[in-house]
Amino acid sequence: MNAYLEEKKKVFPRFYFLSNASLLDILSNGNNPVKVDKEIGNCFDGLDHLKFLLEGPEPYRTALGMYSKTGDEYVSFPTPLVCQGAVENYLCDLENKMINTLKEILENAKEATEEWEISRPRHLWLDDYNA
């Protein structure tokens, strides 16, 4: 059993931070991303859960965005993420989606700084982008 878990941890290194019980729960529910979503906050520091497209047959597999642990921020993905296949693989895809989405938001925020005090005051600009 430990060798099996070690192989999964090699594919998705964030599994190293989970207890074996949590990891087994994720792996046993890997074909149902909504159930995996309950443990996802243990894998990512600032992420609480995902927003899924609740259409079509269950289990729902299309993630539209992510909610912060504080519950006051939602970040929409530019393109939906389909969570299918091995759980460790689609969690790697989620990690890349998170990085690319936040990078794009940061680039947009940086470009908007050129307009400070011209079209949008700085204190209002702060509320336009995710923290």
N, CA, C and O atoms as a GROMACS GRO file, in nm:
protein
  524
    1MET      N    1   0.082  -0.118   0.000
    1MET     CA    2   0.000   0.000   0.000
    1MET      C    3   0.088   0.126   0.000
    1MET      O    4   0.060   0.221  -0.073
    2ASN      N    5   0.192   0.125   0.080
    2ASN     CA    6   0.280   0.242   0.086
    2ASN      C    7   0.348   0.268  -0.048
    2ASN      O    8   0.367   0.383  -0.087
    3ALA      N    9   0.385   0.161  -0.119
    3ALA     CA   10   0.448   0.177  -0.250
    3ALA      C   11   0.350   0.240  -0.349
    3ALA      O   12   0.388   0.324  -0.430
    4TYR      N   13   0.223   0.198  -0.343
    4TYR     CA   14   0.120   0.254  -0.429
    4TYR      C   15   0.102   0.403  -0.401
    4TYR      O   16   0.097   0.484  -0.495
    5LEU      N   17   0.093   0.440  -0.275
    5LEU     CA   18   0.077   0.581  -0.238
    5LEU      C   19   0.199   0.663  -0.279
    5LEU      O   20   0.187   0.778  -0.321
    6GLU      N   21   0.317   0.603  -0.265
    6GLU     CA   22   0.441   0.672  -0.303
    6GLU      C   23   0.443   0.703  -0.453
    6GLU      O   24   0.489   0.810  -0.494
    7GLU      N   25   0.393   0.611  -0.535
    7GLU     CA   26   0.386   0.635  -0.680
    7GLU      C   27   0.294   0.751  -0.712
    7GLU      O   28   0.325   0.834  -0.798
    8LYS      N   29   0.181   0.759  -0.642
    8LYS     CA   30   0.087   0.869  -0.664
    8LYS      C   31   0.149   1.002  -0.620
    8LYS      O   32   0.127   1.105  -0.684
    9LYS      N   33   0.224   0.999  -0.511
    9LYS     CA   34   0.290   1.121  -0.461
    9LYS      C   35   0.397   1.170  -0.557
    9LYS      O   36   0.421   1.291  -0.566
   10LYS      N   37   0.461   1.080  -0.628
   10LYS     CA   38   0.563   1.120  -0.725
   10LYS      C   39   0.501   1.197  -0.842
   10LYS      O   40   0.562   1.289  -0.896
   11VAL      N   41   0.379   1.158  -0.880
   11VAL     CA   42   0.311   1.225  -0.991
   11VAL      C   43   0.260   1.363  -0.947
   11VAL      O   44   0.273   1.461  -1.020
   12PHE      N   45   0.202   1.369  -0.826
   12PHE     CA   46   0.147   1.494  -0.774
   12PHE      C   47   0.207   1.518  -0.636
   12PHE      O   48   0.151   1.474  -0.536
   13PRO      N   49   0.322   1.587  -0.629
   13PRO     CA   50   0.396   1.601  -0.503
   13PRO      C   51   0.319   1.665  -0.388
   13PRO      O   52   0.358   1.648  -0.272
   14ARG      N   53   0.212   1.739  -0.415
   14ARG     CA   54   0.135   1.798  -0.305
   14ARG      C   55   0.068   1.690  -0.219
   14ARG      O   56   0.026   1.719  -0.107
   15PHE      N   57   0.060   1.569  -0.269
   15PHE     CA   58   0.007   1.458  -0.189
   15PHE      C   59   0.096   1.429  -0.068
   15PHE      O   60   0.048   1.370   0.029
   16TYR      N   61   0.222   1.469  -0.072
   16TYR     CA   62   0.311   1.446   0.042
   16TYR      C   63   0.263   1.520   0.167
   16TYR      O   64   0.297   1.480   0.278
   17PHE      N   65   0.185   1.626   0.150
   17PHE     CA   66   0.139   1.705   0.263
   17PHE      C   67   0.010   1.653   0.324
   17PHE      O   68  -0.040   1.711   0.421
   18LEU      N   69  -0.045   1.546   0.269
   18LEU     CA   70  -0.170   1.490   0.317
   18LEU      C   71  -0.145   1.368   0.404
   18LEU      O   72  -0.044   1.299   0.390
   19SER      N   73  -0.238   1.343   0.493
   19SER     CA   74  -0.232   1.218   0.569
   19SER      C   75  -0.269   1.104   0.476
   19SER      O   76  -0.332   1.126   0.372
   20ASN      N   77  -0.230   0.984   0.511
   20ASN     CA   78  -0.265   0.869   0.428
   20ASN      C   79  -0.415   0.852   0.417
   20ASN      O   80  -0.465   0.810   0.313
   21ALA      N   81  -0.489   0.883   0.524
   21ALA     CA   82  -0.635   0.872   0.521
   21ALA      C   83  -0.694   0.969   0.419
   21ALA      O   84  -0.782   0.932   0.341
   22SER      N   85  -0.648   1.094   0.419
   22SER     CA   86  -0.697   1.192   0.322
   22SER      C   87  -0.659   1.153   0.180
   22SER      O   88  -0.739   1.166   0.087
   23LEU      N   89  -0.537   1.106   0.164
   23LEU     CA   90  -0.491   1.064   0.031
   23LEU      C   91  -0.573   0.947  -0.021
   23LEU      O   92  -0.610   0.945  -0.138
   24LEU      N   93  -0.600   0.851   0.064
   24LEU     CA   94  -0.683   0.737   0.022
   24LEU      C   95  -0.825   0.782  -0.013
   24LEU      O   96  -0.886   0.728  -0.105
   25ASP      N   97  -0.876   0.878   0.060
   25ASP     CA   98  -1.009   0.932   0.030
   25ASP      C   99  -1.010   0.996  -0.108
   25ASP      O  100  -1.103   0.975  -0.186
   26ILE      N  101  -0.908   1.074  -0.137
   26ILE     CA  102  -0.898   1.139  -0.269
   26ILE      C  103  -0.885   1.034  -0.379
   26ILE      O  104  -0.954   1.042  -0.481
   27LEU      N  105  -0.798   0.939  -0.360
   27LEU     CA  106  -0.775   0.838  -0.463
   27LEU      C  107  -0.897   0.749  -0.486
   27LEU      O  108  -0.925   0.710  -0.599
   28SER      N  109  -0.969   0.718  -0.380
   28SER     CA  110  -1.087   0.631  -0.395
   28SER      C  111  -1.203   0.705  -0.460
   28SER      O  112  -1.292   0.642  -0.517
   29ASN      N  113  -1.204   0.837  -0.452
   29ASN     CA  114  -1.310   0.917  -0.514
   29ASN      C  115  -1.261   0.991  -0.637
   29ASN      O  116  -1.326   1.086  -0.682
   30GLY      N  117  -1.149   0.951  -0.691
   30GLY     CA  118  -1.087   1.021  -0.803
   30GLY      C  119  -1.173   1.035  -0.926
   30GLY      O  120  -1.155   1.129  -1.004
   31ASN      N  121  -1.268   0.943  -0.945
   31ASN     CA  122  -1.355   0.953  -1.062
   31ASN      C  123  -1.475   1.045  -1.038
   31ASN      O  124  -1.559   1.061  -1.127
   32ASN      N  125  -1.482   1.105  -0.919
   32ASN     CA  126  -1.588   1.200  -0.886
   32ASN      C  127  -1.524   1.329  -0.834
   32ASN      O  128  -1.504   1.343  -0.713
   33PRO      N  129  -1.492   1.422  -0.922
   33PRO     CA  130  -1.422   1.544  -0.882
   33PRO      C  131  -1.491   1.625  -0.774
   33PRO      O  132  -1.425   1.695  -0.697
   34VAL      N  133  -1.624   1.619  -0.766
   34VAL     CA  134  -1.695   1.695  -0.662
   34VAL      C  135  -1.661   1.639  -0.524
   34VAL      O  136  -1.650   1.716  -0.428
   35LYS      N  137  -1.644   1.508  -0.512
   35LYS     CA  138  -1.605   1.448  -0.384
   35LYS      C  139  -1.459   1.479  -0.352
   35LYS      O  140  -1.424   1.501  -0.236
   36VAL      N  141  -1.374   1.480  -0.453
   36VAL     CA  142  -1.233   1.516  -0.433
   36VAL      C  143  -1.223   1.661  -0.388
   36VAL      O  144  -1.133   1.697  -0.312
   37ASP      N  145  -1.314   1.744  -0.435
   37ASP     CA  146  -1.315   1.887  -0.404
   37ASP      C  147  -1.321   1.913  -0.254
   37ASP      O  148  -1.274   2.017  -0.207
   38LYS      N  149  -1.379   1.822  -0.179
   38LYS     CA  150  -1.389   1.839  -0.034
   38LYS      C  151  -1.253   1.833   0.034
   38LYS      O  152  -1.236   1.886   0.144
   39GLU      N  153  -1.156   1.770  -0.029
   39GLU     CA  154  -1.021   1.756   0.026
   39GLU      C  155  -0.920   1.850  -0.040
   39GLU      O  156  -0.804   1.856   0.000
   40ILE      N  157  -0.964   1.922  -0.142
   40ILE     CA  158  -0.870   1.999  -0.224
   40ILE      C  159  -0.802   2.111  -0.146
   40ILE      O  160  -0.689   2.149  -0.178
   41GLY      N  161  -0.869   2.164  -0.045
   41GLY     CA  162  -0.809   2.268   0.037
   41GLY      C  163  -0.688   2.220   0.114
   41GLY      O  164  -0.605   2.301   0.156
   42ASN      N  165  -0.676   2.089   0.133
   42ASN     CA  166  -0.559   2.033   0.200
   42ASN      C  167  -0.439   2.026   0.106
   42ASN      O  168  -0.325   2.013   0.151
   43CYS      N  169  -0.463   2.034  -0.023
   43CYS     CA  170  -0.355   2.026  -0.122
   43CYS      C  171  -0.301   2.164  -0.158
   43CYS      O  172  -0.183   2.177  -0.192
   44PHE      N  173  -0.385   2.266  -0.152
   44PHE     CA  174  -0.347   2.401  -0.193
   44PHE      C  175  -0.376   2.499  -0.080
   44PHE      O  176  -0.486   2.499  -0.024
   45ASP      N  177  -0.278   2.582  -0.047
   45ASP     CA  178  -0.291   2.674   0.066
   45ASP      C  179  -0.410   2.768   0.058
   45ASP      O  180  -0.491   2.773   0.151
   46GLY      N  181  -0.422   2.842  -0.048
   46GLY     CA  182  -0.524   2.946  -0.054
   46GLY      C  183  -0.656   2.902  -0.113
   46GLY      O  184  -0.751   2.980  -0.117
   47LEU      N  185  -0.664   2.779  -0.160
   47LEU     CA  186  -0.782   2.730  -0.229
   47LEU      C  187  -0.874   2.655  -0.134
   47LEU      O  188  -0.830   2.568  -0.059
   48ASP      N  189  -1.002   2.690  -0.136
   48ASP     CA  190  -1.099   2.618  -0.054
   48ASP      C  191  -1.172   2.512  -0.135
   48ASP      O  192  -1.175   2.395  -0.098
   49HIS      N  193  -1.232   2.555  -0.246
   49HIS     CA  194  -1.304   2.460  -0.332
   49HIS      C  195  -1.320   2.519  -0.471
   49HIS      O  196  -1.294   2.636  -0.495
   50LEU      N  197  -1.365   2.434  -0.561
   50LEU     CA  198  -1.386   2.473  -0.700
   50LEU      C  199  -1.534   2.496  -0.726
   50LEU      O  200  -1.620   2.446  -0.653
   51LYS      N  201  -1.562   2.570  -0.830
   51LYS     CA  202  -1.699   2.585  -0.877
   51LYS      C  203  -1.714   2.495  -0.999
   51LYS      O  204  -1.638   2.507  -1.095
   52PHE      N  205  -1.812   2.404  -0.994
   52PHE     CA  206  -1.833   2.311  -1.103
   52PHE      C  207  -1.957   2.349  -1.183
   52PHE      O  208  -2.052   2.406  -1.130
   53LEU      N  209  -1.953   2.318  -1.311
   53LEU     CA  210  -2.069   2.334  -1.397
   53LEU      C  211  -2.165   2.222  -1.362
   53LEU      O  212  -2.134   2.104  -1.382
   54LEU      N  213  -2.280   2.257  -1.308
   54LEU     CA  214  -2.375   2.157  -1.259
   54LEU      C  215  -2.479   2.125  -1.365
   54LEU      O  216  -2.599   2.140  -1.343
   55GLU      N  217  -2.431   2.081  -1.479
   55GLU     CA  218  -2.518   2.042  -1.589
   55GLU      C  219  -2.474   1.907  -1.641
   55GLU      O  220  -2.358   1.869  -1.628
   56GLY      N  221  -2.567   1.835  -1.699
   56GLY     CA  222  -2.535   1.705  -1.755
   56GLY      C  223  -2.534   1.597  -1.650
   56GLY      O  224  -2.577   1.619  -1.536
   57PRO      N  225  -2.486   1.480  -1.688
   57PRO     CA  226  -2.488   1.367  -1.594
   57PRO      C  227  -2.384   1.383  -1.484
   57PRO      O  228  -2.277   1.441  -1.504
   58GLU      N  229  -2.418   1.331  -1.368
   58GLU     CA  230  -2.321   1.328  -1.258
   58GLU      C  231  -2.226   1.214  -1.282
   58GLU      O  232  -2.266   1.118  -1.348
   59PRO      N  233  -2.105   1.214  -1.236
   59PRO     CA  234  -2.045   1.322  -1.158
   59PRO      C  235  -2.006   1.440  -1.247
   59PRO      O  236  -1.967   1.422  -1.363
   60TYR      N  237  -2.018   1.559  -1.190
   60TYR     CA  238  -1.983   1.680  -1.262
   60TYR      C  239  -1.831   1.689  -1.271
   60TYR      O  240  -1.761   1.667  -1.172
   61ARG      N  241  -1.780   1.720  -1.388
   61ARG     CA  242  -1.636   1.717  -1.411
   61ARG      C  243  -1.577   1.850  -1.459
   61ARG      O  244  -1.454   1.862  -1.467
   62THR      N  245  -1.658   1.947  -1.490
   62THR     CA  246  -1.608   2.071  -1.548
   62THR      C  247  -1.598   2.180  -1.441
   62THR      O  248  -1.698   2.225  -1.387
   63ALA      N  249  -1.474   2.221  -1.411
   63ALA     CA  250  -1.449   2.326  -1.313
   63ALA      C  251  -1.445   2.461  -1.383
   63ALA      O  252  -1.376   2.478  -1.484
   64LEU      N  253  -1.520   2.556  -1.329
   64LEU     CA  254  -1.530   2.688  -1.390
   64LEU      C  255  -1.442   2.792  -1.321
   64LEU      O  256  -1.406   2.893  -1.381
   65GLY      N  257  -1.406   2.766  -1.196
   65GLY     CA  258  -1.326   2.862  -1.121
   65GLY      C  259  -1.296   2.810  -0.982
   65GLY      O  260  -1.324   2.694  -0.950
   66MET      N  261  -1.240   2.898  -0.898
   66MET     CA  262  -1.197   2.856  -0.764
   66MET      C  263  -1.231   2.962  -0.662
   66MET      O  264  -1.232   3.082  -0.691
   67TYR      N  265  -1.259   2.916  -0.540
   67TYR     CA  266  -1.289   3.003  -0.426
   67TYR      C  267  -1.174   3.000  -0.328
   67TYR      O  268  -1.112   2.896  -0.306
   68SER      N  269  -1.147   3.116  -0.268
   68SER     CA  270  -1.039   3.126  -0.170
   68SER      C  271  -1.084   3.068  -0.036
   68SER      O  272  -1.203   3.050  -0.010
   69LYS      N  273  -0.986   3.038   0.049
   69LYS     CA  274  -1.018   2.987   0.182
   69LYS      C  275  -1.091   3.088   0.267
   69LYS      O  276  -1.166   3.051   0.356
   70THR      N  277  -1.071   3.216   0.241
   70THR     CA  278  -1.141   3.318   0.318
   70THR      C  279  -1.286   3.330   0.275
   70THR      O  280  -1.368   3.387   0.347
   71GLY      N  281  -1.318   3.275   0.158
   71GLY     CA  282  -1.455   3.274   0.109
   71GLY      C  283  -1.501   3.403   0.043
   71GLY      O  284  -1.614   3.411  -0.006
   72ASP      N  285  -1.416   3.504   0.041
   72ASP     CA  286  -1.457   3.632  -0.014
   72ASP      C  287  -1.406   3.656  -0.156
   72ASP      O  288  -1.436   3.760  -0.216
   73GLU      N  289  -1.330   3.562  -0.210
   73GLU     CA  290  -1.279   3.580  -0.346
   73GLU      C  291  -1.312   3.460  -0.432
   73GLU      O  292  -1.304   3.345  -0.389
   74TYR      N  293  -1.350   3.489  -0.554
   74TYR     CA  294  -1.373   3.387  -0.656
   74TYR      C  295  -1.291   3.424  -0.778
   74TYR      O  296  -1.293   3.539  -0.822
   75VAL      N  297  -1.220   3.328  -0.832
   75VAL     CA  298  -1.141   3.349  -0.954
   75VAL      C  299  -1.196   3.256  -1.060
   75VAL      O  300  -1.195   3.134  -1.044
   76SER      N  301  -1.242   3.314  -1.167
   76SER     CA  302  -1.296   3.236  -1.279
   76SER      C  303  -1.182   3.193  -1.370
   76SER      O  304  -1.090   3.272  -1.396
   77PHE      N  305  -1.186   3.070  -1.418
   77PHE     CA  306  -1.086   3.023  -1.514
   77PHE      C  307  -1.121   3.080  -1.652
   77PHE      O  308  -1.238   3.084  -1.688
   78PRO      N  309  -1.021   3.123  -1.730
   78PRO     CA  310  -1.049   3.174  -1.866
   78PRO      C  311  -1.117   3.069  -1.953
   78PRO      O  312  -1.205   3.101  -2.033
   79THR      N  313  -1.076   2.945  -1.937
   79THR     CA  314  -1.140   2.832  -2.005
   79THR      C  315  -1.166   2.726  -1.900
   79THR      O  316  -1.084   2.707  -1.810
   80PRO      N  317  -1.277   2.655  -1.909
   80PRO     CA  318  -1.308   2.554  -1.808
   80PRO      C  319  -1.202   2.443  -1.805
   80PRO      O  320  -1.134   2.416  -1.904
   81LEU      N  321  -1.191   2.380  -1.690
   81LEU     CA  322  -1.100   2.267  -1.671
   81LEU      C  323  -1.184   2.141  -1.658
   81LEU      O  324  -1.269   2.132  -1.570
   82VAL      N  325  -1.162   2.045  -1.746
   82VAL     CA  326  -1.232   1.917  -1.738
   82VAL      C  327  -1.148   1.822  -1.654
   82VAL      O  328  -1.034   1.792  -1.688
   83CYS      N  329  -1.207   1.776  -1.544
   83CYS     CA  330  -1.139   1.689  -1.449
   83CYS      C  331  -1.178   1.545  -1.479
   83CYS      O  332  -1.282   1.497  -1.434
   84GLN      N  333  -1.094   1.477  -1.555
   84GLN     CA  334  -1.120   1.336  -1.585
   84GLN      C  335  -0.989   1.263  -1.596
   84GLN      O  336  -0.883   1.324  -1.613
   85GLY      N  337  -0.996   1.134  -1.586
   85GLY     CA  338  -0.876   1.052  -1.586
   85GLY      C  339  -0.828   1.032  -1.444
   85GLY      O  340  -0.905   1.046  -1.349
   86ALA      N  341  -0.701   0.999  -1.430
   86ALA     CA  342  -0.643   0.976  -1.298
   86ALA      C  343  -0.643   1.106  -1.218
   86ALA      O  344  -0.608   1.211  -1.270
   87VAL      N  345  -0.683   1.096  -1.092
   87VAL     CA  346  -0.697   1.216  -1.008
   87VAL      C  347  -0.565   1.292  -0.996
   87VAL      O  348  -0.566   1.415  -0.996
   88GLU      N  349  -0.454   1.221  -0.985
   88GLU     CA  350  -0.326   1.290  -0.971
   88GLU      C  351  -0.292   1.370  -1.098
   88GLU      O  352  -0.224   1.472  -1.090
   89ASN      N  353  -0.339   1.322  -1.212
   89ASN     CA  354  -0.314   1.394  -1.338
   89ASN      C  355  -0.401   1.520  -1.350
   89ASN      O  356  -0.352   1.626  -1.388
   90TYR      N  357  -0.529   1.506  -1.318
   90TYR     CA  358  -0.612   1.626  -1.332
   90TYR      C  359  -0.585   1.727  -1.221
   90TYR      O  360  -0.614   1.845  -1.238
   91LEU      N  361  -0.530   1.684  -1.109
   91LEU     CA  362  -0.487   1.781  -1.008
   91LEU      C  363  -0.361   1.855  -1.055
   91LEU      O  364  -0.344   1.973  -1.023
   92CYS      N  365  -0.275   1.788  -1.129
   92CYS     CA  366  -0.161   1.857  -1.191
   92CYS      C  367  -0.210   1.960  -1.292
   92CYS      O  368  -0.157   2.071  -1.301
   93ASP      N  369  -0.312   1.923  -1.369
   93ASP     CA  370  -0.372   2.017  -1.465
   93ASP      C  371  -0.434   2.135  -1.392
   93ASP      O  372  -0.425   2.249  -1.437
   94LEU      N  373  -0.498   2.108  -1.277
   94LEU     CA  374  -0.557   2.216  -1.197
   94LEU      C  375  -0.448   2.310  -1.147
   94LEU      O  376  -0.465   2.432  -1.153
   95GLU      N  377  -0.339   2.256  -1.100
   95GLU     CA  378  -0.229   2.339  -1.052
   95GLU      C  379  -0.178   2.432  -1.164
   95GLU      O  380  -0.157   2.551  -1.142
   96ASN      N  381  -0.160   2.376  -1.282
   96ASN     CA  382  -0.116   2.458  -1.396
   96ASN      C  383  -0.220   2.562  -1.434
   96ASN      O  384  -0.186   2.676  -1.468
   97LYS      N  385  -0.348   2.524  -1.429
   97LYS     CA  386  -0.456   2.618  -1.460
   97LYS      C  387  -0.457   2.733  -1.360
   97LYS      O  388  -0.476   2.849  -1.398
   98MET      N  389  -0.436   2.702  -1.232
   98MET     CA  390  -0.432   2.806  -1.128
   98MET      C  391  -0.317   2.902  -1.154
   98MET      O  392  -0.334   3.024  -1.149
   99ILE      N  393  -0.200   2.848  -1.181
   99ILE     CA  394  -0.081   2.930  -1.205
   99ILE      C  395  -0.102   3.021  -1.325
   99ILE      O  396  -0.076   3.141  -1.318
  100ASN      N  397  -0.149   2.965  -1.435
  100ASN     CA  398  -0.167   3.043  -1.557
  100ASN      C  399  -0.277   3.149  -1.543
  100ASN      O  400  -0.264   3.260  -1.594
  101THR      N  401  -0.385   3.114  -1.473
  101THR     CA  402  -0.494   3.209  -1.452
  101THR      C  403  -0.447   3.327  -1.367
  101THR      O  404  -0.473   3.442  -1.401
  102LEU      N  405  -0.380   3.297  -1.256
  102LEU     CA  406  -0.332   3.405  -1.169
  102LEU      C  407  -0.224   3.488  -1.236
  102LEU      O  408  -0.215   3.609  -1.213
  103LYS      N  409  -0.142   3.424  -1.319
  103LYS     CA  410  -0.040   3.498  -1.393
  103LYS      C  411  -0.106   3.597  -1.490
  103LYS      O  412  -0.062   3.711  -1.503
  104GLU      N  413  -0.211   3.552  -1.556
  104GLU     CA  414  -0.283   3.639  -1.650
  104GLU      C  415  -0.348   3.757  -1.576
  104GLU      O  416  -0.345   3.870  -1.625
  105ILE      N  417  -0.407   3.730  -1.461
  105ILE     CA  418  -0.468   3.837  -1.382
  105ILE      C  419  -0.362   3.938  -1.338
  105ILE      O  420  -0.384   4.059  -1.342
  106LEU      N  421  -0.247   3.887  -1.295
  106LEU     CA  422  -0.138   3.975  -1.252
  106LEU      C  423  -0.087   4.061  -1.367
  106LEU      O  424  -0.059   4.180  -1.349
  107GLU      N  425  -0.075   4.002  -1.485
  107GLU     CA  426  -0.030   4.079  -1.602
  107GLU      C  427  -0.131   4.188  -1.636
  107GLU      O  428  -0.092   4.301  -1.669
  108ASN      N  429  -0.260   4.156  -1.628
  108ASN     CA  430  -0.364   4.256  -1.655
  108ASN      C  431  -0.360   4.368  -1.551
  108ASN      O  432  -0.377   4.485  -1.584
  109ALA      N  433  -0.339   4.330  -1.427
  109ALA     CA  434  -0.332   4.431  -1.320
  109ALA      C  435  -0.212   4.523  -1.340
  109ALA      O  436  -0.221   4.644  -1.321
  110LYS      N  437  -0.100   4.464  -1.380
  110LYS     CA  438   0.021   4.543  -1.403
  110LYS      C  439   0.000   4.641  -1.518
  110LYS      O  440   0.041   4.757  -1.509
  111GLU      N  441  -0.062   4.596  -1.625
  111GLU     CA  442  -0.090   4.684  -1.738
  111GLU      C  443  -0.183   4.798  -1.698
  111GLU      O  444  -0.169   4.910  -1.747
  112ALA      N  445  -0.277   4.769  -1.610
  112ALA     CA  446  -0.373   4.872  -1.567
  112ALA      C  447  -0.308   4.978  -1.479
  112ALA      O  448  -0.365   5.086  -1.462
  113THR      N  449  -0.191   4.950  -1.424
  113THR     CA  450  -0.125   5.051  -1.339
  113THR      C  451  -0.082   5.173  -1.420
  113THR      O  452  -0.061   5.281  -1.363
  114GLU      N  453  -0.069   5.156  -1.549
  114GLU     CA  454  -0.030   5.269  -1.633
  114GLU      C  455  -0.139   5.376  -1.638
  114GLU      O  456  -0.113   5.490  -1.673
  115GLU      N  457  -0.262   5.338  -1.602
  115GLU     CA  458  -0.376   5.429  -1.605
  115GLU      C  459  -0.412   5.486  -1.469
  115GLU      O  460  -0.513   5.555  -1.456
  116TRP      N  461  -0.329   5.459  -1.367
  116TRP     CA  462  -0.357   5.514  -1.235
  116TRP      C  463  -0.374   5.664  -1.244
  116TRP      O  464  -0.300   5.733  -1.313
  117GLU      N  465  -0.471   5.709  -1.174
  117GLU     CA  466  -0.500   5.852  -1.161
  117GLU      C  467  -0.543   5.917  -1.293
  117GLU      O  468  -0.573   6.037  -1.296
  118ILE      N  469  -0.546   5.841  -1.402
  118ILE     CA  470  -0.594   5.894  -1.529
  118ILE      C  471  -0.739   5.850  -1.550
  118ILE      O  472  -0.830   5.932  -1.556
  119SER      N  473  -0.759   5.719  -1.560
  119SER     CA  474  -0.894   5.669  -1.581
  119SER      C  475  -0.952   5.600  -1.457
  119SER      O  476  -1.073   5.583  -1.446
  120ARG      N  477  -0.865   5.561  -1.365
  120ARG     CA  478  -0.913   5.489  -1.247
  120ARG      C  479  -0.819   5.518  -1.130
  120ARG      O  480  -0.699   5.492  -1.140
  121PRO      N  481  -0.870   5.572  -1.020
  121PRO     CA  482  -0.785   5.597  -0.904
  121PRO      C  483  -0.727   5.467  -0.847
  121PRO      O  484  -0.789   5.361  -0.855
  122ARG      N  485  -0.612   5.478  -0.792
  122ARG     CA  486  -0.539   5.361  -0.741
  122ARG      C  487  -0.619   5.284  -0.636
  122ARG      O  488  -0.620   5.160  -0.637
  123HIS      N  489  -0.685   5.354  -0.546
  123HIS     CA  490  -0.759   5.284  -0.440
  123HIS      C  491  -0.878   5.205  -0.496
  123HIS      O  492  -0.920   5.108  -0.434
  124LEU      N  493  -0.932   5.244  -0.610
  124LEU     CA  494  -1.037   5.167  -0.675
  124LEU      C  495  -0.980   5.053  -0.758
  124LEU      O  496  -1.041   4.947  -0.771
  125TRP      N  497  -0.862   5.075  -0.814
  125TRP     CA  498  -0.793   4.971  -0.892
  125TRP      C  499  -0.769   4.847  -0.806
  125TRP      O  500  -0.778   4.735  -0.856
  126LEU      N  501  -0.740   4.867  -0.679
  126LEU     CA  502  -0.712   4.755  -0.588
  126LEU      C  503  -0.827   4.655  -0.582
  126LEU      O  504  -0.805   4.534  -0.567
  127ASP      N  505  -0.949   4.705  -0.593
  127ASP     CA  506  -1.066   4.618  -0.584
  127ASP      C  507  -1.097   4.546  -0.714
  127ASP      O  508  -1.182   4.456  -0.717
  128ASP      N  509  -1.031   4.583  -0.821
  128ASP     CA  510  -1.057   4.522  -0.952
  128ASP      C  511  -0.990   4.387  -0.972
  128ASP      O  512  -1.024   4.314  -1.065
  129TYR      N  513  -0.894   4.354  -0.887
  129TYR     CA  514  -0.815   4.232  -0.907
  129TYR      C  515  -0.810   4.150  -0.779
  129TYR      O  516  -0.823   4.202  -0.669
  130ASN      N  517  -0.791   4.022  -0.798
  130ASN     CA  518  -0.785   3.930  -0.685
  130ASN      C  519  -0.658   3.951  -0.603
  130ASN      O  520  -0.552   3.981  -0.656
  131ALA      N  521  -0.673   3.936  -0.474
  131ALA     CA  522  -0.558   3.951  -0.386
  131ALA      C  523  -0.472   3.827  -0.391
  131ALA      O  524  -0.370   3.819  -0.323
   0.00000   0.00000   0.00000
